[in-house]
Amino acid sequence: MSNAFPGNEFMGIAQVSLGGEPVNLLGSRAIWVPGSESLLIADMHLGKAMHFRKSGIGIPAQIAELDLHRLDRLIQQWRPKEVIFLGDLFHSQHNAEWDAFGLQIIRHQSVKFILVRGNHDILEQAHYDQFGIQLCPDHLKRGPLLLTHEHLTVVPEEYYNLSGHIHPGFRMRAKGRQTLTLPCFHIGPKQGLLPAFGGFTGSIPVKAKSEDRVWIIVKDQLLEVTKPFD
């Protein structure tokens, strides 16, 4: 593929500084913030697979199980004080996938779960209260990090904005006009995009500028693209 140059190595973690805050980008589609012991996750879209199955579309039930298993592994590995979802935790109306998620997270009694509400987060307040999930309407601050679902049009000078919503991907080009879009972290000077955590979400190609850095994700491994811009 023409965008990934020889000599690059896959890795499970990439350490970067965002607004002066050291963070770890994880190949499992999350960000670990050591200073606040926070695990950041965007666009899990739980319930989406079941929503499609109810409409008669044959989506495997294992998709949601894999996402929940990956979340559980992350919590066990990093032992966060808090897990912050940057919107679109649940895809639509209540279904059994929400209950499975709730039964999983209540096992982690020492972890606080926080949701910065996204456009798909339309469940009634009682569903979040049931499992002790704290809701934030539009943003959350952790040191210099300003956490939102959608990226901000203007970022305050003292903050670095992290968001989801877009499901960023990077389009890899090969010979014969073949292309493949892979989920990625898209990190700019003042704003960064997290990949969608959910396995049934898809990725949208985003254009990188010369000052941006991009890490593509392949099987829970990261690879920084050496020349992400056109």
N, C-alpha and C positions, 0 to 999 in steps of 0.2 A: 504494500500500500504506500502510496507516494508521500503521505503526510507523516509517517512514522519512520524516522531515519535509523539506520543501523547504529548500534552502540547504546541506544536507549535500553533500559532494563525495567522490567516489571517489578512492582513493589506493592506491599499491602498498605503502606502508610506513607504519606508525604507531609513533611513538616513545613509550615509556612507561617508568616506573620501577617495578620490582618488588622490594620489600624493600630499596630504595635502590640496586638494580642497574639501570642503563640497558639496555634491550633494544629491539629492533625487531621488531614483529609484521609478518609478511610476507604479502602477498596470495596467495603460493604455498603457504600452509598450513604455515609453519615459523616459528621464532623465531631471530633472530640476536642473540647475546650478544657485544658488542664486547670487553668486558673479558677474556674467556677465549678469544675467537675461536672460539666454539662455535656450531654449527648444530643446533637442536633440532627433532626430527620425531617425531610420534606416530602410531601405528596405520597403518602402511603396508599391512599385510595382503597382502603379496606371496603369490602362489600361490593366492589365493582364486578368481580367475577360472578358472584351470585345474582347480582342485578341483571347481568346478561343472560344467565341461565334461566331466570324466571321469564325472560322474553323469548325463550326457545333456542338460544344460541349455545352451542355445545362448548362451553369453556370448562376446562378441567378444574375440579374442586381443589386440587393440590396447590394451585397458585397461591391462594391465601395462606395455606399452611406453611409454604416455603417462606413467605414474608414474615409470618409470626415467628418461625424458627430462627430466622436471621436476626430479628429484633431481640429474641431471647438470648442468642449467642453474644450479641453486642453488650447487653446488660451484664451478663455473667463475666465477660472479659474485662470490661472497663469499670464496672461497679460505680456508676454515676450517682451523684446526689439527685440529679434531675434529668429527665428526658424531655426535650422541648420539640414539639412537632410544629413545623413551620407551615401549617395549613394543609387542607385536604387530607385529613386523617381518614375520614370515612367518605365514601363516594356519593351516597344517595340516602334514600330512606332506610330505616332500621331493618336489618335482617340478621340471620343467625351468625354471620361473620363478626358482627359487633360483640355478640355475647362471648364468642370464642376468644376474641381479643381481650375483653374484660376479665375473663377467667384467668388469662395468662398474666396480665399486669398486676392483678391484686396479689399475686404470689410474691411480688417484689415490694414488701411492706416499707422498706427504707428509702424507696425511690419516689420522688415527686414527679408526676406527669403533668405537663403543661401544654396546652394547645393554643397557638396563635391562629385564630380562626381564619379559614380560607373560604373561597366561594362555594365549595362543595360541602362545607360543614354545616348541614341544615338540620341535624338531629335536635330534638328538644333538650332543654337544659337538664331534665331529669336523667337522661341517658348518660351524660357526662358526670353528673353528681353520683350516679349509681356506682361508678368505679373510681371516684375521687379525682377526676381530671379537672384541673384548674383551667379556666378559659380566659384568654386575653383577646379583646376585640380586634386590635389592629397591629400592635407592635409590642416588643419586649426588649429591655435593655440588659445587657450583661457586659459590664465594663465599657470598652469602646465599640462593642458589637451592638448594632441595632437590628433586631430580628423581626422580619415581616414575612407575609405570604407572597405578596407581589412586590417587585422591586420599586424603590422610591424614585419619583421623578427628580427630587432634589434631596441630597443626603447632607444633613447638618455637618459642619466642618469637623466637629470633634468625634464623629462616628464613622464606622464602617458598616455598610448595609449588607446583610446576608438574607437571601430569600429563596423561594422555590417557584412554584406555579408554572413556570415555562417548560419544565421537563427538558433541560438542555441536553443536546447531543452534538457530537462532532462528526461530520461527514468525511469518511475516509474514501479516497479515490484510488482505484487500481487500473490496470491496463484493460482495454476493451470497454471503457466507459462504465465499468462496474463501480458501484458505490455501496457503502455500508455505514449506517449512522449508529454510533455507539453512545451510550449515556456518558456524561462527563461532568466534572467540576469546571466551571468557567469563572476564573478569578481575575477581576480587574483592579485598578488602583483604589477605587472607593466602594465597589460593589462586587459581590460574588453570588453565583447561582449554584444551588445544590442540585444534584441529579434527583429524579424521582426515585423514592425508595421502593415503591410498589413494583412488582414484576409484571403487572398487566397494565402498563401505562403508556409505553412508547416514548420516543424521544424526538424532539424538534431540533433540527440543525440551527445552531446559532453562529453568527459571524464574530470572529475574534479580531481585535485591533492589535497593533504592534506591541502595545504595552501590557496586553493580557497574557495570562498563563492558562493552559488547558491541560487537564489530566483526563484521559479516557479510561473507562472501566471495562475490563474483560475478566469475567469469572472471578470477581472479588479482588482483582489486582489492578493497580494503577500504572499508567504509562503517560509521562508528560510528553506532549507533542512539541517537537522542537521548533517548528515553524507553523503555528496555528493560524496565521493570518494569510490572506491572499496577496 
